[in-house]
């Protein structure tokens, strides 16, 4: 069995205003012990997880966060070596091994060390090419750093780079958004992710916006309609630039879809290591506790790091099949799902088709193209 491995590195240099993740700014002295704890968790995992399946091999690895590029290259290599030793990497093809990195953290020396350790894909948290937007969001890098980082990675030998943008940052205008997408297309990363700003109480910006305040430039957030328009404009622009739109928030040049993230949307097995990391073995889901200090202490003391565990019930699995599957532009095989779960969705799907929310092509059910920017609402309708 081929599985994915996710490594959570919950450390950042600063807390971005829009971030609702369990990450934080800590002393660099904690980086090394944390990496050691992750390695120990990996070493103890294979016999415990996946029913002791000794045939399990890793074919995708994703270091996310946080800002994994803050760790020393030697620590990152050590974690990769632990995965190789504990599980082994799948034979018959090069594994996809991704490192998330912020532009200002990249140097030629680091990039060369990452490549030598086995990383072959870097995901850059660009977010915007506007210095005003980056500053308001609390980002450390600036526009010039993005170009420098891309050049540095290319010079080191990386041939698979992903870049993220966020539609809806404070002070963003239609002109500045088109500028960001245009500059990104010029850099031409192999993969692009575009996310629409989420407003919730889990972030400083979201909390301030919901309260009607003005801190963190909350009053300068574009309207929902403007954010949706920016997303729709991006779809056209990226298609014209040669990118394939394969998932609601993701585009890739031919042959460069994110193999690791596809596992999530296809409900394939993956193991998560580190504070706050999630896992799924096809039957149950579980997660580690989020506090990185407690996580490392538990590992040291031989105490379980699990914060929650859930056996996925049949009806929940069906919802996941539809919710995650319809995020993919190719949609889901409705006949397969109905046969697998013993359900008849004909009436509900017919109703949604008549409303123009979804489309049915043979047995393939897809979100209507003009509903991608409001996909969550459509999916709620389908599952209700």
C-alpha positions as CSV (number, residue, x, y, z in Angstrom):
1,X,0.0,0.0,0.0
2,X,1.2,3.5,-0.9
3,X,0.6,6.2,1.6
4,X,1.3,9.9,2.1
5,X,3.1,11.4,5.0
6,X,2.5,14.9,6.4
7,X,4.9,16.6,8.7
8,X,3.5,19.6,10.7
9,X,6.0,22.3,11.7
10,X,3.9,24.8,13.7
11,X,6.5,27.6,14.0
12,X,6.4,31.0,12.3
13,X,8.5,34.2,12.5
14,X,5.3,36.2,12.9
15,X,1.6,35.5,13.1
16,X,-0.2,36.6,9.9
17,X,-3.3,38.6,10.5
18,X,-5.5,36.2,8.5
19,X,-4.1,33.0,9.9
20,X,-6.4,30.7,11.8
21,X,-4.0,27.8,12.2
22,X,-2.5,26.5,15.4
23,X,0.9,28.0,14.9
24,X,3.1,30.3,16.9
25,X,6.3,32.2,17.3
26,X,8.7,30.4,19.7
27,X,12.4,30.5,20.5
28,X,14.6,28.8,17.9
29,X,16.0,26.7,20.7
30,X,12.8,24.7,20.5
31,X,13.2,23.8,16.8
32,X,15.8,21.0,17.3
33,X,14.0,19.1,20.2
34,X,10.7,19.4,18.2
35,X,12.4,17.8,15.1
36,X,13.8,15.0,17.4
37,X,10.3,14.4,18.8
38,X,8.8,14.1,15.2
39,X,11.6,11.6,14.3
40,X,10.7,9.5,17.4
41,X,7.0,9.5,16.6
42,X,7.8,8.3,13.1
43,X,10.1,5.5,14.4
44,X,7.3,4.2,16.6
45,X,4.5,4.6,14.1
46,X,4.7,1.8,11.6
47,X,4.0,-1.0,14.0
48,X,1.1,1.0,15.6
49,X,-0.6,2.5,12.6
50,X,-2.2,1.0,9.4
51,X,-2.8,-2.3,11.2
52,X,0.9,-3.1,11.2
53,X,0.9,-3.2,7.4
54,X,4.6,-3.8,6.7
55,X,4.0,-3.4,2.9
56,X,3.1,0.3,3.4
57,X,5.4,2.6,1.5
58,X,5.5,6.4,1.3
59,X,5.1,8.0,-2.2
60,X,4.3,11.6,-1.1
61,X,5.7,13.7,1.7
62,X,4.5,17.2,2.6
63,X,6.2,19.4,5.2
64,X,3.6,22.1,6.1
65,X,3.0,24.6,8.8
66,X,3.7,27.1,10.0
67,X,7.0,27.7,8.2
68,X,9.0,24.5,7.8
69,X,11.8,26.3,6.1
70,X,12.7,27.8,9.5
71,X,14.1,24.5,10.6
72,X,17.8,23.9,9.9
73,X,18.3,21.8,6.8
74,X,20.0,19.1,8.9
75,X,16.8,18.8,11.0
76,X,14.7,18.5,7.9
77,X,17.0,15.8,6.5
78,X,16.8,13.9,9.7
79,X,13.1,13.8,9.5
80,X,13.2,12.6,5.9
81,X,15.7,9.9,6.9
82,X,13.4,8.8,9.7
83,X,10.6,8.3,7.1
84,X,12.9,6.4,4.8
85,X,14.1,4.2,7.6
86,X,10.7,3.6,9.2
87,X,8.6,3.1,6.1
88,X,10.7,3.3,3.0
89,X,9.9,5.3,-0.1
90,X,7.8,3.7,-2.8
91,X,9.9,2.1,-5.6
92,X,9.1,2.4,-9.3
93,X,8.8,6.2,-9.4
94,X,10.2,9.3,-7.7
95,X,8.3,10.3,-4.5
96,X,6.9,13.8,-4.4
97,X,8.5,15.5,-1.4
98,X,7.3,19.0,-0.7
99,X,8.6,21.7,1.6
100,X,6.5,24.8,2.4
101,X,8.7,27.9,2.6
102,X,8.4,31.6,3.0
103,X,10.3,33.7,0.4
104,X,12.4,35.6,2.8
105,X,13.7,32.4,4.5
106,X,15.3,31.0,1.3
107,X,19.1,31.1,0.6
108,X,21.2,29.4,-2.0
109,X,22.8,27.3,0.7
110,X,19.5,26.2,2.1
111,X,18.0,25.4,-1.3
112,X,21.0,23.2,-2.2
113,X,20.8,21.4,1.1
114,X,17.0,20.8,0.7
115,X,17.6,19.3,-2.8
116,X,20.4,17.1,-1.5
117,X,18.2,15.9,1.4
118,X,15.6,14.7,-1.1
119,X,13.1,17.5,-1.4
120,X,12.0,18.0,-5.0
121,X,9.1,20.4,-4.6
122,X,8.8,23.7,-2.8
123,X,5.6,25.5,-2.0
124,X,6.1,29.2,-1.6
125,X,3.7,31.3,0.5
126,X,3.6,34.3,-1.8
127,X,0.0,35.5,-1.0
128,X,0.5,38.8,-3.0
129,X,2.9,40.8,-5.1
130,X,1.7,44.0,-3.5
131,X,4.0,45.3,-0.7
132,X,1.0,47.2,0.8
133,X,-1.1,44.1,1.0
134,X,1.8,42.0,2.4
135,X,2.6,44.5,5.1
136,X,-1.1,44.8,6.2
137,X,-1.3,41.0,6.3
138,X,1.7,40.8,8.6
139,X,3.9,39.0,6.1
140,X,7.7,39.3,6.5
141,X,8.6,39.2,2.8
142,X,8.1,41.8,0.1
143,X,7.5,41.6,-3.7
144,X,11.2,41.6,-4.5
145,X,11.8,38.6,-2.2
146,X,9.5,36.5,-4.3
147,X,11.5,36.9,-7.5
148,X,14.7,36.4,-5.6
149,X,13.4,33.2,-4.0
150,X,12.2,31.8,-7.3
151,X,15.5,32.5,-9.0
152,X,17.4,30.9,-6.0
153,X,15.3,27.7,-6.1
154,X,15.7,27.4,-9.9
155,X,19.5,27.9,-9.7
156,X,19.7,25.2,-7.0
157,X,17.9,22.8,-9.4
158,X,14.3,22.8,-8.3
159,X,11.9,22.0,-11.2
160,X,8.7,21.9,-9.3
161,X,7.6,25.1,-7.5
162,X,4.2,26.0,-6.2
163,X,3.0,29.5,-5.3
164,X,0.0,30.6,-3.2
165,X,-2.1,33.8,-3.6
166,X,-5.0,35.0,-1.5
167,X,-7.9,36.8,-3.0
168,X,-9.4,39.3,-0.6
169,X,-6.4,40.6,1.4
170,X,-6.9,44.0,3.0
171,X,-6.2,46.9,0.5
172,X,-6.5,44.6,-2.5
173,X,-8.1,46.1,-5.6
174,X,-8.9,44.7,-9.0
175,X,-5.8,46.3,-10.4
176,X,-3.5,45.0,-7.6
177,X,-5.0,41.5,-7.9
178,X,-4.5,41.4,-11.7
179,X,-0.9,42.6,-11.1
180,X,-0.3,39.7,-8.7
181,X,-1.7,37.1,-11.0
182,X,0.2,38.6,-13.9
183,X,3.5,38.6,-12.1
184,X,3.0,35.0,-10.9
185,X,2.3,33.9,-14.4
186,X,5.6,35.5,-15.5
187,X,7.5,33.6,-12.8
188,X,5.7,30.6,-14.1
189,X,5.7,28.2,-11.1
190,X,4.6,24.6,-12.0
191,X,1.7,24.8,-9.6
192,X,-0.6,27.6,-8.3
193,X,-3.0,27.7,-5.4
194,X,-5.5,30.6,-5.0
195,X,-7.5,30.8,-1.8
196,X,-10.3,33.2,-1.0
197,X,-9.9,35.0,2.3
198,X,-11.8,33.4,5.2
199,X,-13.4,35.6,7.8
200,X,-13.7,33.8,11.1
201,X,-12.9,34.3,14.8
202,X,-9.9,32.1,14.5
203,X,-7.7,34.9,13.1
204,X,-6.9,38.4,14.3
205,X,-8.2,39.9,11.1
206,X,-11.4,37.8,11.1
207,X,-12.2,38.6,14.7
208,X,-11.6,42.3,14.2
209,X,-13.7,42.3,11.0
210,X,-16.6,40.5,12.6
211,X,-16.5,43.0,15.5
212,X,-16.7,45.9,13.1
213,X,-13.2,47.2,14.2
214,X,-10.5,48.8,12.2
215,X,-7.3,47.1,13.5
216,X,-5.3,44.9,11.0
217,X,-6.8,47.0,8.2
218,X,-10.1,45.1,8.7
219,X,-12.0,48.0,7.1
220,X,-10.0,47.6,3.9
221,X,-11.1,44.0,3.1
222,X,-12.8,43.7,-0.3
223,X,-16.4,42.8,-0.5
224,X,-17.5,39.2,-1.0
225,X,-18.5,40.0,-4.5
226,X,-15.1,41.5,-5.3
227,X,-13.4,38.4,-3.9
228,X,-15.5,36.1,-6.0
229,X,-14.9,38.3,-9.1
230,X,-11.2,38.1,-8.4
231,X,-11.3,34.3,-8.2
232,X,-13.3,34.0,-11.5
233,X,-10.9,36.4,-13.3
234,X,-8.0,34.2,-12.1
235,X,-9.6,31.1,-13.6
236,X,-9.6,32.7,-17.1
237,X,-6.2,34.2,-16.7
238,X,-4.5,31.0,-15.5
239,X,-6.2,28.9,-18.2
240,X,-4.9,31.4,-20.8
241,X,-1.4,30.9,-19.3
242,X,-1.6,27.2,-19.8
243,X,-2.5,26.0,-16.3
244,X,-5.0,23.2,-15.8
245,X,-7.7,23.9,-13.1
246,X,-8.1,20.5,-11.4
247,X,-9.4,21.4,-7.9
248,X,-11.3,24.4,-6.6
249,X,-8.3,26.2,-5.3
250,X,-5.5,24.6,-7.4
251,X,-4.0,24.8,-10.8
252,X,-1.0,23.0,-12.4
253,X,0.9,22.9,-15.6
254,X,0.4,19.6,-17.3
255,X,1.9,16.8,-15.2
256,X,2.3,19.0,-12.1
257,X,-0.8,18.4,-10.0
258,X,-0.1,18.1,-6.3
259,X,0.1,14.3,-5.8
260,X,0.0,14.6,-2.0
261,X,-3.1,16.9,-1.8
262,X,-4.9,14.6,-4.2
263,X,-4.7,11.9,-1.5
264,X,-6.9,14.1,0.7
265,X,-9.5,14.7,-1.9
266,X,-9.6,11.0,-2.9
267,X,-9.7,9.8,0.7
268,X,-6.5,7.8,0.3
269,X,-4.4,6.9,3.4
270,X,-2.0,9.3,4.9
271,X,-0.1,9.6,8.2
272,X,0.5,12.9,10.0
273,X,3.4,13.6,12.3
274,X,4.0,16.5,14.6
275,X,1.8,18.8,16.8
276,X,-1.7,19.1,15.3
277,X,-1.1,16.7,12.5
278,X,-4.0,14.6,11.2
279,X,-4.1,11.0,9.9
280,X,-6.5,8.8,8.0
281,X,-6.2,5.1,7.4
282,X,-9.3,4.6,5.3
283,X,-11.5,3.7,8.3
284,X,-10.6,6.1,11.1
285,X,-9.2,9.6,11.5
286,X,-7.1,10.9,14.3
287,X,-5.1,14.0,15.3
288,X,-2.2,14.9,17.5
289,X,-2.6,17.6,20.2
290,X,-1.9,21.1,19.0
291,X,0.4,22.4,21.6
292,X,4.0,21.8,20.4
293,X,5.6,21.9,23.8
294,X,3.1,19.3,25.2
295,X,3.5,17.2,22.1
296,X,7.3,17.1,22.5
297,X,7.0,16.4,26.2
298,X,4.5,13.5,25.6
299,X,6.9,12.0,23.0
300,X,9.8,12.2,25.5
301,X,7.7,10.6,28.3
302,X,6.2,7.9,26.0
303,X,2.7,9.3,26.4
304,X,0.2,9.2,23.6
305,X,0.1,12.5,21.6
306,X,-3.4,11.8,20.2
307,X,-6.0,14.5,21.0
308,X,-8.9,12.9,19.1
309,X,-9.8,9.8,17.2
310,X,-12.9,9.0,15.2
311,X,-14.1,6.0,13.3
312,X,-15.7,7.3,10.1
313,X,-19.3,6.1,10.0
314,X,-20.8,5.0,6.7
315,X,-22.9,8.2,6.3
316,X,-19.9,10.4,7.2
317,X,-17.8,8.6,4.6
318,X,-20.5,9.2,2.0
319,X,-20.5,12.9,2.8
320,X,-16.8,13.0,2.5
321,X,-16.9,11.3,-0.9
322,X,-19.2,14.0,-2.2
323,X,-17.7,17.0,-0.4
324,X,-14.1,16.2,-1.1
325,X,-14.7,14.6,-4.5
326,X,-16.7,17.6,-5.9
327,X,-13.8,19.9,-5.0
328,X,-12.1,18.3,-8.0
329,X,-13.0,19.7,-11.4
330,X,-13.4,16.2,-12.8
331,X,-16.1,15.6,-10.3
332,X,-17.2,12.2,-8.9
333,X,-18.5,9.0,-10.3
334,X,-22.1,9.1,-9.0
335,X,-22.9,5.5,-10.0
336,X,-19.9,4.2,-8.1
337,X,-20.8,6.2,-5.0
338,X,-24.5,5.0,-5.1
339,X,-23.4,1.4,-5.5
340,X,-20.7,1.6,-2.8
341,X,-23.0,3.2,-0.2
342,X,-26.3,1.7,-1.3
343,X,-28.0,5.1,-1.8
344,X,-30.1,6.7,-4.5
345,X,-29.2,10.4,-5.0
346,X,-31.2,10.8,-8.3
347,X,-33.9,13.1,-6.9
348,X,-31.5,15.4,-5.0
349,X,-29.1,15.6,-7.9
350,X,-31.9,16.3,-10.4
351,X,-33.1,19.1,-8.3
352,X,-29.7,20.7,-8.0
353,X,-29.1,20.3,-11.8
354,X,-32.4,22.1,-12.4
355,X,-31.1,24.9,-10.1
356,X,-27.9,25.1,-12.1
357,X,-25.7,24.2,-9.1
358,X,-24.3,20.9,-10.4
359,X,-24.0,19.2,-13.8
360,X,-24.3,15.5,-14.6
361,X,-22.3,14.2,-17.6
362,X,-23.2,10.5,-17.9
363,X,-22.4,9.2,-14.4
364,X,-19.9,12.0,-13.6
365,X,-21.3,14.6,-11.2
366,X,-19.6,18.0,-11.2
367,X,-20.1,21.4,-9.7
368,X,-21.4,23.9,-12.3
369,X,-18.4,26.0,-13.5
370,X,-20.0,29.3,-12.4
371,X,-20.6,27.9,-8.8
372,X,-17.0,27.1,-7.9
373,X,-16.5,30.4,-6.0
374,X,-19.5,29.5,-3.8
375,X,-18.8,25.8,-3.7
376,X,-19.4,25.4,0.1
377,X,-23.0,26.6,-0.2
378,X,-23.6,24.2,-3.1
379,X,-22.1,21.2,-1.2
380,X,-24.3,22.0,1.8
381,X,-27.3,22.0,-0.4
382,X,-26.3,18.6,-1.8
383,X,-25.7,17.1,1.6
384,X,-28.8,18.5,3.3
